[in-house]
């Protein structure tokens, strides 16, 4: 298939700039995986679509305030770091701006000295490896103090409450972007689901900024996916296997949860506890091994994410649903509306 097969026209005013309040009042387009039928609901209707014995898999990764504004040591020239991935305890791959100032050996000061970054190496694509110096045992409290949320480039509005770019169940720091399908959940909605007999289990996949990287090749099979770190705990593996044995459905909240489950199942031929890195690329023709349902947002044209959705729901069903969503005025991308595919 070609990249252009996944193009659709999207009016700019349908790119959500701010989140809906309350979280679960976003709209939700429901798509029948087999039939292609479309229904229009709200996210707070989710308990009506699930049954006792179903299991939701959520991604507990927490976005780190990874955008840092500082100055070059001695000269005072402005510098921006974006922490992309923790390679070792205090060594990070970072995106720098402006790059010409970030030569090997240069040092940059953030938060009036709370954090200092030293450039160690220039890596492929122009990013840098930097050693971060700070007092204390962890960098994360300092990032919470001086860092800014790395909002996607298509969001230009200011985010008043940084917690709105976190899921209510986030707890493991490490993502450079939110697993946005989970942004619609509230604690109250999760309590309603549990009361109905729906189980909720966690995986962790730290989302990299590669999630926004465009597909540049015409033939999608030639696209190389970025790698992301995941962990699937034993209790989640046990619950998934029990759900399958009892005839329940396993429903992934977001493409990140989906890719974690399918990565482990591809690796072992079954679901079990596992930790590692995945660069799985799911596009039409892929045979799903775990998923029975998917909750996701509306994704960018020609992105790997719409390709994954097309693999699960079927290409024609997906592109038709997207045309309906545009026509019906749904809000798109990170702070946009949701889809339920089942």
N, C-alpha and C positions, 0 to 999 in steps of 0.2 A: 504494500500500500504506500501511497505517496503522502507526504506531509500535507499537501494541499487538500487531501480528502477530508481533513479535520478542520478546515477553515469555516468560519461562520462570521457574519457581520454582527457587530455588537455596538449599539449606540453608546457613546462615552458616558452619557448620563445614567446608564445602568450599571456602571462600575461603582460599587458601594464604597463610599469614603469614610463612613462612620458606622459603628455597629448599632443594631436595633436594640431598643430597651423595652421590656426585659428581654434577656437573651433568647428565651424560647418562643418569642412572638414573631420570629422570622417565618416567612412562608416556606412551604415544603411541597415540591412537586414529587408526586408518587408515580413511579414508572414500573409497570409490570414487565418483569424480565422476559417472560415467555410471550405474553400477548402484545406488548408494546403499548398497552392502555395507559392513559395519563389521567391523574386526578390531582386536584389542587387542595392542599390542606395547610395547616400551620404546624410548626414543630412541636407545640404543646399537645398535638394529637397523637404523638408517637406511641403512647401506651395502647391506643386502639389498634395499632398496626402490628403489635407484638403479642406473643402468647406465652403463657407459663411454660417454662422449659427452654425458651430461647435464651441465647447468650450473646450479649454485646461485648465486643472487644474494643477497648479504648486505649489510646496512646497517652501514657502518663508523663511524657517528656515535657519539660518546662522551658520556655524560651528564656534565654539569658539576655539581659540588656547589653547587647554586644557592640553597640555603636559608641565609640569613644572619641571625644574631641580634646585635643591637647596641643602641645607646642614642642618644637625641636629643642633639645638641650643646647644651651649656649646662645643660639641665634634667635629663639623665640618664634620661629616660623610655624604657622598653623599646620596641623596634621590631623587626619581622621583615620582611625583604625576601625575595622569591622572584624571582630573575632569570628572565624569560620569554623574551626575544628581544633579541639584540644588533642595535640599529638602525643605529648607527654605531660607530666603534672603541670609544669609552668611554661611549656613550649606550645605555642598556638600557630596555626596557619591563619594569616590575617590578610585582608584586602586593605590596601593603603591608598590614601588620596591626600596630596599629590604624590605619585610614585617616584618622581625624580628626586625627592628629598629623602627617600627611604633606602639609602645605600647601606650595605653591610657594615655593621659597627655603629651606625647611627642610633642615638637614644632619644626617646620621646617621653614627655612628662604629662601625665593625666591627673585631673583632680588635685591640682596643687601639690603633687608629689605622692599622693596616695598609691599611685600605680606608675611604674616606669616600664617602657617596652624597649628592648634592644633588638635590632634587626640582625639575625644570624645568617640568613640565606635567602636568595631569590629563587622561587620555585616555578614550575611550569605554569604558564598563563599569567605570569607577572605578580602573583601573590608573594607574600614573604613568610618566612618562619621567624617568629619573634619570641624571645624569652621575656616573661613578665615578672617584674620584681615588686613585692609588696610585703607588708607586715602581716603576720597571722598565718593560719594554717590553710586558708582557702581563699581563692580569688573571688568567689561568688558574692560574699557580702559587700565587697568593694564595688563590684559591678552593679549591684542593686543600688548602691549609693550614688555612683557617678555616671553609669552607663545609660544609654537611651535604647528603646526598643527598635530593632531593625525592621521597620515596616516595609512591606513590598513597595517597589518603585511606583506602582500605579496608585498608591494611596498618598495623596498630597495634603490631606487635612491633618491638623494636629490632633493627636490622641491625648485627651485630657487625663484619662485613667489608664495607666499602663497595664493594669490587671485585666482590662477588656481584651487584650491580645494574649491572654492565657486562658486555658480551659479551667473550669472550677476544680478539676481533679488532677491538675498538673502538680508534680512533686520532684521529678528528677531533672536537675538543670542540664542543659546540653544542646538545645535546639537553637538554630539561627532564624527559624521561622515557625509560626504556630501550626500545629495540626488542626486546621481551621474547621473541619467538620464538627469537632468537639466544642466549638465556641458557643453552640446553640443550647447546650445542656445547662440546667440550673440544679442545685442540690435538691430542690423540691421535686423536679421532674424525675430525677434519679430515684428518689424515695418512692414515687408513684410506680415506677417500673419495677423496683424490687418488691413492692407490696403485691404486684400482680404475679410475681413468680419469675420475672425476668432476671437472670444473673448478669452481673457486670464484672468483667475480668480485665486485667491490665497487661499490656505489653509496653515496651519502651523502644521507640525509634527516634533518634535525634535527627531532626530535619535539618538538612543543609540548604544553603542558598542555591545549590544546584537545582532545587525544585523549581526555581524560576528561570533556569537556563533554557533558552529557546532551542528547538530542534533545528539544526542548520542544514542537514542533508535532506535531499528530496526523497530518497528511499529510506523509510523509517527504520528498516532493519539494520542500517549502517550507523544509526545513532548509538553513541556510547553513554550509558548512564553514569552519573556520579555515584560514589559509594557512601553509605550511611551506616552508622553503628546501631545495632538493635540488641534487645534482650527479651527473651520469652521465658518467664518463670515457670517452675514446675507446677505450681497451683493452677496457672492459666492453662497449661498443656493438659493437665488432668481434667479440668472443667470442660475444655473443648472436646476431648475424647468421650467424656461422659455424656455431653450434650448430643453428640453424633450417635452414640449407642442407643440413646433414649428417643431418637427421632426428632430432637429439637433442631432449631436453626442456629447457625453461627453467623452473626452479622457484624461486619467490621465497621467501626466508626472511623471513616477516613481512609484515604489511599495509603497512608503510612501504616496503619494497622493491617490493612490488606496485604501490603508488600512484606510485612514481617511474617505473617502467617504463611503466605505462599512461598516465601524464601525457605523457611524451615521445612515445610512439607516437600519442597523440591529437593532439598539437601538430603533428607533422610527417608523420604517416602512415607512419612507419618509426622504427627505433631508430638514434639517432646521439648523438654527444657533445652534452650540453646542461647548462645551469645556469639555475636560475630559481626561482620560487615556484609552488607548486601548491595549489589548494583543491579538487582533484578529489573528487567524492563518488560512490562506486561502490555501487550497490544493485541488486536484482533487475531484470533487463531490460538491464543493461549488457552489451555485446558485448566480450569480452576480445580484445586485439590481440596480446599477447605471451605471457601465462602458459600453461603446461601443467600446473603443479603449484604447490601452496602449502603451506608449513609455517607453522603459526600456533598461538597459545594459545587457550584458551577465554575468551570475551569477556563483558562485562556484558550483561544483558538490555536490549533496546531501544537498543543502542549502534550507532553508525555502523560499528563493526568487525564485529559479527555480521551487519550488512546486507551488508558487502563479502563476507564468507564465503558468505552465502546467494546472492549474485550469481554466485559462482564455482562452488559445489558444487550449487546448486539449493536453493530455499527449503525444500521438503519434506525433502530429504535432510539439510539442515543442522539443521533443528529436531528431526528424529527423532534425529540423532546426538547432539545436545545432551541430549535426554531420556535417551538411553542412558548418556551420560557422567555425568549426575546419579545415575542409578540404580546405576551401577557404581562410584561413589565417586571419580571423577576430581577432581583439585584444580584450581581455577579461578583465572583472572586472572594477574597479572604473574609470580608465583612458582609458578604452577600447571603442569599437564601440557600436553602438546602434541597437535596434530592434524597428520596428513599427509593432504593431499587430492590425489589424482592419478588 
